[in-house]
């Protein structure tokens, strides 16, 4: 699957723009972690997600390499030597240290169309897009699987954070997928081929509500691990319904049965709450109740759950506007403008 959308082999690439989607409806999330060991996740990539624009800004010896990094969402615009990152944006700085072209200084702009901490796999999307951009500048286009692994390593190995693998897979591959994890962190991706009518229905009827508060997925993972540590039998009993929900969701999507797809998401959300009561927070319950009142076919607390984050709902046919109205009537909630994305990480050469 090529990642570079234009440019010819042998061209000197000086500037690129890379994008990567985020994901919703991640049935089976939690089973893609070291904590679970193995699992299945069915997710739907949506966009717009992350965008990275990276350009070469001069050459020099390794000790002299600098990066000018702009992160508008945080009001940050700063430069630093690659060998001495300041730690203001650890994920971005770790990616730059590991993948920046040798002997090159860089200008990098990183943006995301979704709020940070929205439980949509934002950090994975940003990581995948940044690695894709840097590899393209270095003349080394990278496959989706390699991108997902590299971005996951940045979070877990370089930064020591808790992270499953499915967020990085969604960002790198795009589309609807069933991801098998066995054993963690090894994964196999089965792209789900959807009928055009199913794709169109998802484009109209998927509603994602941001709960207006920052969400730290690594901290949520730590809470659940501490809660179930030492009781592997209980953990397995709670995780297995999520694996089954993922497989049910994948079968329903391929069959075009959105009713069954929604029910699989509901089952997964309740199983998620079983891991720890805080994973489906009170505001998420309010959004779910509002959606149910508008006839929602299903709902999913995205990502690990916990405080803040997002809930995605599946509206019945013809009731999309009513669903949005009901959900936005819940205080503090914002409906995000996201649509299914068949494309994964994509790099366009701009100079």
N, C-alpha and C positions, 0 to 999 in steps of 0.2 A: 504494500500500500504506500504509494509515494506521498511524501509530506511536503515537498517543495513544489509549489504551484506554477512557478515560472522561473526562468533562468536556464542557461545551458551548461552542460558539463564542461568544466574547465574555466568558466567565467570566474572572475575575482568578485566575490560577494562582499559588499561593504555595508549593506543595510538590509534588514529583514523585518517583517511584521509577522508574528506568530499568534495564533488564537487557539483556544481550547474550551470545550463546553464544560458545564457543571452537570449535576445529575439530580434526579428526583425519583420517588417511588422505588427506593432501594430495598426491596424485599429480600430478607436474608442478611442484611447488614448486621454486624456483630459476629457472624460466622466466618468472616474473612480475616479474622485477627489471630495472633499467636495464641491468644487466650482460648479460642475455639479449636485451633489446630487444623480444621478442615471445614469446608462449607460450600454453600451455593448462594449467589446473589443475582437477582434479576433487577436491573435498573434501566432507567430511561435517561439518556443524555439530553440536556436542554441548553439553550443559549438565548442571548449572548452570555458568554462566560468571561474568561480572562483574555487580555490582549497585551502582548509585549512587543515593543518596538526597540530594536537594538542596532547600534551602528558602531563601526570601527572609528576610533578617534585618535589614531596615531600609533606608532610602534616604539618599542624600547625594550631594554632588558627586563627580565621578570621582576626585579626589585623596584622598578620604576613604573610598573603598570598601575593605572588608576581607573576607577569607574565613577562616572557621574550618574547617579541613580535618582530617578524621579518617581515618587509614588503619590500621585495627586489625592487619592482617597484619604491619605493620612497627612496631607499638607507637607510632605517631605521632599526635599530637593537638596541632595548633599553629594559630596565626592569623598573618596577614600582610596588608599592604596590597597590593591587586591590582597596583599600579604598581611594586612592589618585591618580587617573589617571592624567597624565600631560596634556591631551588635544591635543596630537600630531595627533592622529587618532580618533576623537570623536566617530565615529560609532563603530569601533572595541572595543574601551575601554568601551563604554556603554554596548555592548553585553557581554563583559567579566565580567563586574561588575554584570550584572543581571543574567547570566547563568553559570558562572564558578562553578564547584562542590564545595560544602562546605568544608572548611578545606584543600583545595588543592592549591598548587602552580602549575603553568603551563608553558610549552613552546609552543608557537604558531607561525606558519609560514603561512602567507596569501599571495596568489598570484592570479593574474588574467591574462588570456590569451588575453584580449582585453584592449585597453588603458583606463585609468581612464577618465571619462567625455566624453565617446563616445556615449552617449544617447542610450545605449543598455540595460539599467537597471543594470549596473555594481555594483552599491552600494547595490542594492537589492540582487543580486546574491551573493556578498560577505557576506552580512548580513545573508542570508538564510544558506549558507554553514557553517558559523561560529556558528550560533545557533544550527544547526544540529550536528556539531562536539561536542560542549559543552554538549548538552543534552545526546549524546551517552556516553560521558565520565562519566556523572552523573548517567548512568544506566536508562535513560528515553527517549528511542526512541520516536520521535514525528511525528505525521501525517503531510502530506503536507499542509493541511489547517491550522493546528496549527503553523507550521513553517512560513507560509506566514504572518499570523496575528502577530506573535511575531516579525518578522523582520520589518514589517510595523510599529508596535508600537515603535520600537527603533528609527526609523527616525522621526516619527511625534510626539510622546509623550516625549521620552527621549531627543531628540535633537531639537524639535520644527521646523522641516523642512517641507516644502510643498512636498507632495508625494501622487500620486495615489496608488492604490492597485495592479494593474495588473502586474507590474514588479516583485513583490514578488510572485505572483501566478505563473508566468512563471518559475521562478527559482525553486520553490518548486515542481510544478507538471510536468514540461517539456511538450514536444509534442506540438501539435497544439490544441488550445482551444478557445472556445467562453466563455467569462467571463461576467456574468451578475452582475452588481453592483446596489443594491437597498435594502435599502438606504445605501449610503456611511457610513462606510467602509465595510459593509456586502457584501459578494460575494458568488456566486454559479458558479461552474466550470463545463462546458460541454466539455469533451474531444472529439475532432473530429476524427472519425475513417476514415483514408485515405486509398484509394486503394494502393497496392504496387507500381503501376506505377506512381501514384501521388507523393508518397514519394521519389521514385527514381528521378523523374523529378525535384523536389524541391532541392534534394541533389546536382544536377548538375547545376541548372540554377539560383540559388539565389546568387547574387553578392552584397557584402556589402562594401561600400567605406567609409573609415575614412577620415574626412576633415582636420585632422591635428591640431586641436585646442581643448583646454579644454572646456567642456560644464558643466554648473552648472544648473541642472534641477530645483532645488528649486528656484533659482534666476529668471529663465524663468517663472515659475509659478507666482511669485510675480509680474512680469512685466505685464502679461496678466490679472491677478486679478485687478491690479490697473487701467488698460486700460478699463475694462468693469464693474468695481465696480459701483453699483447703477443702472445698466441698465439690470435687469434680463431678460427682454423680448428679448433684443438684444443677450444676452448670450445664451439663449435657442435657438434662431433662428440659431445661428452659430454652436451650439453643435449638434443639431439634425441630420444634414447630416453625422456626424461622427458615431453616433449610427447606422444609416442606412447602412453606409459603412461597419461597423463591421459585421452586419448580412448578408449582401451580400457576404462579403469575406468568411464567414463560410459556407454558402450554396455552394459557388463555389468550395471551397476546397473539401467538401464531395462529390460533383458531379464530381470532377476531371477536372473542367473547369478552366484552368489556365488563359485563356484570360479574363474571367469575374473576376477572382481573381485579376489580374493586374489592371483592370479598377476600381475596388473598391478601390485599393490602391491609384490610381491617384486622384479619387474623394475625398478621405480622405485628401490627401496632400493639395489639393486646399482649402478644408474646413479649414484645419489647418492654412493655410496662412490667411484665413479670420478672424481668431481670433486676429491676430496681424501680420503686414507685416514682422516683423523680424523673425518669426518662420520658414520661408523658406528663408535662407540667400542666397546671391549672388553666393557663391561657390557651394552650394547645387543645385542651378539652373543650373550652368555650368555642374555639374555631370549629372543631369537629361537630359540636352540637349545632352550630349555625349552618354548617354544610349539610348535616343530616336533615335539618329542617327544610332545606331547599332540594332535598331528594338525592343527595350525593350517593353515587354507587360505591364509593370507597374513599379511604383516606390513609395517609401514611405520615407519621412524624419522621422527617427526613434525618438521615445520618444516625449518629449515636443517640440523639434525643437529649434530654436534660433541659437546663434553663435556656431561654431564648430559642433561636433557631427558626425553623419553618415547618409548616404542615402543607402537604399537597393533597388536593381533593380531586375526584373525578366527577364532573357534573353530568347529569342525565342529558340526553339529546334535547337541544332547544332551550335548556334552562341555564346556559352559561352566564348570562347577564344577571339573572336572579341569584345565582351562586355567588358571584363577585359582590353584588350588593349586600347580601346577607353576611358574608365574611368580613367585608370592610366596615360593617356596622359594629363589629367588635372593637372596643376601644384599644388603640395602640397597634392595630394590625394594618399592614400594607400588602396589597396584592402585587406581586412582581410580574413584569412583562417578560415572560419566558415561553419559548416554544421548542418542541422537540427538534433535536439537531442530529441529522444523519452523519454529519462530518465530525471526525475527531480532531486531533491536533493538526493544524495546517500552517504551513510557512509560505509566505509570499516574499520573493526577493524584490526589494524596492530600490536597490542601488548597488 
